[in-house]
């Protein structure tokens, strides 16, 4: 089953950029499709592969920050090629 996941990592302390950059670079190093924009990062792929990657990398990201939030949306479909039709 293919899924699309949108992530927004928000460390709640000063000097937050290194933690976000590290998290994104770890996601990019996977074999999955990872796209970024200024507000979020999207990961696309097989459910088991995506969820395994996120389990490992979210835990590491949380260990590297003092306090923070992670907003996540999961869609049951591969939406990486979405283009508006209007």
Secondary structure by P-SEA (a helix, b strand, c coil): ccbbbbbbbbcccccaaaaaaaaaaaaaacccbbbbcccbbbbbccaaaaaaaaaaaaaaaaaacccbbbbbbbbccccccccccc
